[in-house]
Amino acid sequence: MEYPFEQFGSMVFGEREMKDRLPSPVYKSWKNTVANEETLDRQTADAIAHAMKRWALEKGATHYTHWFHPMTGTTAEKHESFIDADDNGEPLTHFSGRTLIKGEPDASSFPSGGLRATFEARGYTYWDVTSPVFIRENVLCIPTIFVSYNGESLDKKEPLLRSIKVINEAATHMVNLLGEKDVRSCMPMSGLEQEYFLIDRKYYEKRDDLRFTGRTLFGAPAPKGQELGDHYFGAIPDRVAAFMADVNQELWKLGIYSKTEHNEAAPAQFELACLYNNANVVVDQNQLVMDILKKTAQKHHLACLLHEKPFAEINGSGKHDNYSIVTDNGQNLFTPGDKPAENIRFLVFVCAFIKAVDTYAELLRMSASSIGNDLRLGASEAPPAIISIYLGSYIEDILKNLVEPKKTKKTESRQELNPILGLSYIPHDNNDRNRTSPIAFTGNKFEFRMVGSSMSGAFPNTVLNTIMADSLNEMSKELEGIKYLQDVRTKALELCKQILIKHNRVLFSGDGYSKAWVDEAERRGLPNISCFIESVNVMGRDKTIKLFEKHNVYTRIELLARKSIYIEQYINTIAIEAKTLCEMTEQYILPAIRDELAPYAGFDMDSERTPRFIRNRYAELSSIMDNLYDEIEHLKTDMENTFIAPVSEDTGWKVHDVICKDLLKVRGYIDAYEKSADSRHYPLPRYKEMLFF
């Protein structure tokens, strides 16, 4: 019997298959290409393509595709058959090195933010040699970047790869300056946790709002929510356990280390976490995780909801990004070492991170911004919109002592007072968790907890890499040219002290949900960006453009294009929600109220002989119906006046200030009706059915 884990990586053409199937010179050339030490020549590419084709055919693949990440937030693919015709019209299998490396998927309808007109159709895909090729459903999938005819980035992957190059160079240079000359490269690592909801598919199919928008646009809370905490980490229901078993099997085949699974806090909410890996690979794998969750759910007659807030008044779903940097010899640069030199390195990298987050807080906030996250951030275990860092009391005390050394007391040892020696004895779990913190240090990594469940991890990691590299480079300039290593380390500690004095405002260990923190953050001068449309403004600022252009991660035109794409997506998403809500109200809710009112027609509502319940219920239903009808008509008028305007930031703000508020008003009347609606007339699944199936 073959166990599922024995199939691990069976559908991945990774390093193991490369080494087994390629001639040694070809394999070494590929390894050097991955390490950015050389480019593939045509002969080498042809050899790799031939081996890859043979492996894919053995696995039953019939087609191949260049798999890429357009600006839609999902992935895209165009399947090409391995079968071709020879000169005599006979079938043959064909897959060349040129085909492997470069494709032209057209893809003119993908968002470009004005980088190209629709009639300018050319877009090119290029093989990303750093992410493994894999097979999904008889298709060989080749991870690629996606660029325009003129070379501008049209995807989320190429900027991520550029940022990985930048942080690699910056981190390696800093480590070398601090005395570790044997380190040749540093890789940003990420672990993306994935939260999601599961509901019975029969309920999903009956809810147009879930099908078209990913969330319920109305719905009264169930009598029970998550008050008792009984769902959190509870026994996994059999039906869900069977689903998870199939998900794990699919992920393991793709070499994805699906490690942890459990019930989350809200009813019908669950979480899957994978092991840390190269940030680029993790972003690719997380896209596969989301796709597998959704497709496997269908096989089990379930629907997987990845929206950040599919249900009101209970937990939303996030995607915590666990970020660290690791050297080529396996050292995590956010791990306090057991030697003074390693402790200095730890302080330098932590302080560089603090400086980066405080300097570019608005950009980091934007990287985790989405329409769904507007509904999630700030409550029910989701962090607030104000960027801050939680280090824990142990680390904070050490950093404070670096700035203002304590006087030695008889009850304290010099090791506890010395920030360098003190780090040598730091326990791994040196602090409690703070679930209200957007960014928390968790022993050897920083957990960026703001990222939404439906989002790609590409942009948050691109931003983290770039701002961290910028911070490290500024520190490195101060250390270059210093002759003696001890002087370098002394200067590094002085730089850390300066950073802590200037940027300690971003450190916060208290309750991020409290009104007191909002007031305190304002006093500190920390930005409080409350919504998506406000956050996108940072993409066009000179500070952002200067940062990304300096490091060759984005050009000015690429940033402005993305700002335009985000605004258009925001407007279109809210427009779909508004149209869906109008249609559902007119097709389901108003007719349900009408039908419930019909039996009351024979009663004299002015007569005291008519039972009080009937009189009150009639008045209540009549009032809800009139108000709901008026609000729908008002929403329609506002839609006509708003969505006719050109796509712009001003239009986005009008959508936020007018249409979103209209949606809430309509929802209020529907929810009021649903709470007491006659089940014989109410046509849609309610929260109590969907969440407690």
Secondary structure as GFF3:
##gff-version 3
##sequence-region A 1 693
A	DSSP	three_ten_helix	4	7	.	.	.	ID=ss1
A	DSSP	beta_strand	12	13	.	.	.	ID=ss2
A	DSSP	alpha_helix	15	21	.	.	.	ID=ss3
A	DSSP	alpha_helix	24	34	.	.	.	ID=ss4
A	DSSP	alpha_helix	42	58	.	.	.	ID=ss5
A	DSSP	beta_strand	63	67	.	.	.	ID=ss6
A	DSSP	beta_strand	80	81	.	.	.	ID=ss7
A	DSSP	beta_strand	83	85	.	.	.	ID=ss8
A	DSSP	beta_strand	91	93	.	.	.	ID=ss9
A	DSSP	alpha_helix	97	101	.	.	.	ID=ss10
A	DSSP	beta_strand	102	103	.	.	.	ID=ss11
A	DSSP	beta_strand	123	127	.	.	.	ID=ss12
A	DSSP	beta_strand	133	136	.	.	.	ID=ss13
A	DSSP	beta_strand	139	148	.	.	.	ID=ss14
A	DSSP	alpha_helix	157	177	.	.	.	ID=ss15
A	DSSP	beta_strand	186	200	.	.	.	ID=ss16
A	DSSP	alpha_helix	201	206	.	.	.	ID=ss17
A	DSSP	alpha_helix	208	213	.	.	.	ID=ss18
A	DSSP	alpha_helix	238	253	.	.	.	ID=ss19
A	DSSP	beta_strand	258	263	.	.	.	ID=ss20
A	DSSP	beta_strand	269	274	.	.	.	ID=ss21
A	DSSP	beta_strand	277	278	.	.	.	ID=ss22
A	DSSP	alpha_helix	279	299	.	.	.	ID=ss23
A	DSSP	beta_strand	302	305	.	.	.	ID=ss24
A	DSSP	beta_strand	321	327	.	.	.	ID=ss25
A	DSSP	alpha_helix	340	359	.	.	.	ID=ss26
A	DSSP	alpha_helix	361	367	.	.	.	ID=ss27
A	DSSP	alpha_helix	371	376	.	.	.	ID=ss28
A	DSSP	beta_strand	389	390	.	.	.	ID=ss29
A	DSSP	alpha_helix	393	403	.	.	.	ID=ss30
A	DSSP	alpha_helix	414	417	.	.	.	ID=ss31
A	DSSP	alpha_helix	419	423	.	.	.	ID=ss32
A	DSSP	beta_strand	439	441	.	.	.	ID=ss33
A	DSSP	beta_strand	446	448	.	.	.	ID=ss34
A	DSSP	alpha_helix	458	479	.	.	.	ID=ss35
A	DSSP	alpha_helix	485	503	.	.	.	ID=ss36
A	DSSP	three_ten_helix	504	506	.	.	.	ID=ss37
A	DSSP	alpha_helix	515	524	.	.	.	ID=ss38
A	DSSP	alpha_helix	532	535	.	.	.	ID=ss39
A	DSSP	three_ten_helix	536	540	.	.	.	ID=ss40
A	DSSP	alpha_helix	542	550	.	.	.	ID=ss41
A	DSSP	alpha_helix	556	584	.	.	.	ID=ss42
A	DSSP	pi_helix	585	589	.	.	.	ID=ss43
A	DSSP	alpha_helix	590	597	.	.	.	ID=ss44
A	DSSP	three_ten_helix	598	602	.	.	.	ID=ss45
A	DSSP	alpha_helix	612	642	.	.	.	ID=ss46
A	DSSP	alpha_helix	649	654	.	.	.	ID=ss47
A	DSSP	pi_helix	655	659	.	.	.	ID=ss48
A	DSSP	alpha_helix	660	676	.	.	.	ID=ss49
A	DSSP	alpha_helix	687	690	.	.	.	ID=ss50
###
